[in-house]
Amino acid sequence: MTFTPTDYLPYDFANRRHIGPSPAEMDEMFATLGVGSLDELIDQTVPASIRQEEPLDFGKPKSERELLWAMRQIAQKNTIFTTMIGQGYYGTVTPPAIQRNILENPAWYTAYTPYQPEISQGRLEALLNYQTMISDLTGLEIANASLLDEATAAAEAVTMAERVAKSKSKAVFVDANCHPQNIAVIRTRCAPLDIEVIVGEPEALDPGAVFAAVFQYPGTYGHVRDFTDQIEALHEAKALGIVIADPLALTLLKEPGAMGADIAVGSTQRFGVPMGYGGPHAAYMACRDAYKRAMPGRLVGVSIDSRGNKAYRLSLQTREQHIRREKATSNVCTAQALLAVMASFYGVFHGPEGLKAIAQRIHRKTERLVMGLEAGGYTVEPELFFDTVTVEVGALQGVIMEAGRRERINFRRVGTTKIGIAVDETIRPAVLEGVWRAFGLDYRAEDFAAGYTRLPVQYHRTSEFMTHPTFHHNRAETEMMRYMRRLADRDLALDRAMIPLGSCTMKLNAAAEMMPVTWPDFSNIHPFAPADQVRGYTEMIEDLSAKLCTITGYDAMSMQPNSGAQGEYAGLLTIMAYHRAKGDEHRHVCLIPVSAHGTNPASAQMCGMDVVVVKSAENGDIDVEDFRAKAEAAGDNLAAAMITYPSTHGVFEETVREVCEITHAHGGQVYIDGANLNAMVGLARPGDVGGDVSHLNLHKTFCIPHGGGGPGMGPIGVKAHLAPHLPGHPETGGEEGPVSAAPYGSPGILVIPWAYIALMGGEGLTQATKVAILNANYIARRLEGSFEVLYRGRNGRVAHECIIDTRPYAESAGVTVDDIAKRLIDNGFHAPTMSWPVAGTLMIEPTESETKAELDRFCDAMLAIREEIRAIEEGRIDRDNNPLKNAPHTVEDLIGDWDRPYSREEGCYPAGAFRVDKYWPPVNRVDNVWGDRHLVCTCPPLEAYQEAAE
Ligand SMILES: *Cc1c(COP(=O)(O)O)cnc(C)c1O
């Protein structure tokens, strides 16, 4: 027998998992591009002046088995205690069917934000369910499809109220009973906008002195108060009432809408979403109908398709940052879609009766707990409570906290003489006995029976909620499973096809990287758990921070921001704090190129900066002369320049160092938007190129899945001089205020980038970058001649993405960028990024994950579309009745009458479409304008279904 060594490497080695093209495919691609090797292409593409000197070295890459073993070692350094800390985070039971079919299901977690509604009907329905549930629970007309966390949602509510309130005051009142992190984030967000924050007990509110007041319901120490009188007084003073409400409590308690509240916000974490040491979870916002146009975040609405059938889509998008830029209602882009979907299914699973039963059980247990404590002689506050109480313990605080630890229970330390206790749905009767023991009391759970004396009738909710049929499915798991499957099948996610979304980096989220997310020793940890119980998390976060510093060339990282846009905000605040510390309060100008992502100007505006827009040169680069002139004009007032590298035009600009030098020469700081880091890892470092601070989108470059519009993580890296000014947190300290509710943002998903880096090693990460550049250049080469590639760098190469121009076809054939995007659906693809950074263009980013076969399928589809355009140009087919204008085609087009000048087959099965595994969009083209004119943002009433059935 002869033994022949082969150069084939099994799946688990040499990073074949993440690198799409096989070695043989790469050779073919080199031939197409006329290069001899990958390194030759990279040398042609990435300017030598920015290349990093040292290769990345993180030791030997781990195999999947090694990775999971290493993760287990880290996970075991976390200790799971029973959590009774409360303060906005609670134990919850994720129904296993939701964990498996949604949280662990790539059909849900690899989807993109539903900007293309025809391929997103499943998640849009789930999000509409979420909005309906929130709107019902809060008693307010309109709810959005999630915000980042409760604290930022509260801050968004404050700035929203400032915009819409008729009061001329520049002060907001914040109830001292709000969770400390909510008060702290509101303070952070108000400071740059010169909004005064007055914190006090609700009785101290002077309605005439403020434009709004924020109350927490129930309060952080457990108080249940009715704010109806305060809100009425606020309205008389032309001010607004904002209530931060626990949605589970709202199943039993009078809802904010019934108190007259204008805006309600809160966290849906306890609706089946694990704590994850702080996140990710979905925050909600609901408001009165009158204020809907001022609302931040995404809003799902109901519209119709070209056949007049019901179809969902995002509404009122003109409020959003990508259109409104510095005038936007907020900078929120990535939110928490996947977690909102989980919470909505928790609601679908339990229905209103189930949710109420859970809340009642929690309340009864709390009542029994209190009966025991009171029988034992303790003074328990408040008189009326839902699930949280505060016990006066005097000098015994330390002793009882310690005794709690022996029972493996975490309480909340309140002041120096009190202990806070919160009950959740995971608390069993045996835990109550443990609590009593910790307080030196010896009772059995059966010793006390709840009497419902602590929530008098006037506090009870009297209105119905979640009456819609979607919350009254047959609750057999069979039905639930099929409902989740049906919705998933309506969507096109990465588990079906390439999603070539420029700037969004839709790369593989490998299964091995995802697995630890749902391990209990990562998921069941409260963000304010004692340090000695989170050693695993601490080790992982420190290690990841160090590696990200090495990758980016920065000296320190903050893991707090929960999205790229939050990173921008945090980074710009850091810059402003630095200027302030140097006595440079006057620096307020931020230079931003016209091609910047909409979040850039929106974030700068939130920091109180004045945005000055810099032109692009003909070739798409920053117009350096314009930049210099504007920097000079700003002079001593220059605070920062925000640039993106490689540029949003998909080019490694040669002038980046010059732009940074000009900024520094005027005393400004350079913010480099790191969303395009996938083109740099291992090749160049933003910190070396001249950046002082960057955010990294871990949900782009580092494999956290997009989740259909979140979660995300946008940590920022900074140079040493900025490190002292990074966000702090009331629980962990620091000079500056926090930008997120939890000290490390959403640590529950940080295991994913950690795992990705461990699996790739330095060399693998660099290889990924190179192949991302190879794949983009391959597409640019295959499309050129048919489509114009708008911007190129040196040697005619593009970076990791390329922009193609479709504007000529509007003129020649009446075909818009939208028509091409919808026609790609017929081919089985998600459209590239549309009309950004240049209107009428498509920005294509294949990432390293896609194989040559998939790239070819996409290019074939694009070339076939070009031929269809040519047929219109040459008059061979009607300008208004053709496959592009009628796209996407559905099963409805296959059956029934057909009177079109092309065949059904041409319509439904264009090039690239799979014969057997064809993706069928569930609706024809969605009419966005109709939907905005007839705005409906909750599930349509039952009658609508009956009409449809008739
Ligand atoms: C995605 C992106 C952002 C915003 O990131 P989010 O996480 O969605 O807030 C900012 N800048 C650029 C260039 C991006 O591509």
The ligand as an SDF file (V2000), in Angstrom:
LIG
                    3D

 15 15  0  0  0  0  0  0  0  0999 V2000
  -22.9590   49.3730   10.0450 C   0  0  0  0  0  0  0  0  0  0  0  0
  -22.2610   50.6700   10.0280 C   0  0  0  0  0  0  0  0  0  0  0  0
  -22.3910   51.5930   11.0750 C   0  0  0  0  0  0  0  0  0  0  0  0
  -23.4010   51.4520   12.2070 C   0  0  0  0  0  0  0  0  0  0  0  0
  -23.3210   50.2970   12.9360 O   0  0  0  0  0  0  0  0  0  0  0  0
  -24.5720   49.7570   13.7730 P   0  0  0  0  0  0  0  0  0  0  0  0
  -24.0200   48.6450   14.5420 O   0  0  0  0  0  0  0  0  0  0  0  0
  -25.6150   49.3480   12.8140 O   0  0  0  0  0  0  0  0  0  0  0  0
  -25.0530   50.8620   14.6360 O   0  0  0  0  0  0  0  0  0  0  0  0
  -21.6240   52.7390   11.0410 C   0  0  0  0  0  0  0  0  0  0  0  0
  -20.7950   52.9910   10.0090 N   0  0  0  0  0  0  0  0  0  0  0  0
  -20.6730   52.1430    8.9600 C   0  0  0  0  0  0  0  0  0  0  0  0
  -19.7430   52.4730    7.8520 C   0  0  0  0  0  0  0  0  0  0  0  0
  -21.4060   50.9640    8.9290 C   0  0  0  0  0  0  0  0  0  0  0  0
  -21.3060   50.1380    7.8980 O   0  0  0  0  0  0  0  0  0  0  0  0
  1  2  1  0
  2  3  1  0
  2 14  2  0
  3  4  1  0
  3 10  2  0
  4  5  1  0
  5  6  1  0
  6  7  2  0
  6  8  1  0
  6  9  1  0
 10 11  1  0
 11 12  2  0
 12 13  1  0
 12 14  1  0
 14 15  1  0
M  END
$$$$
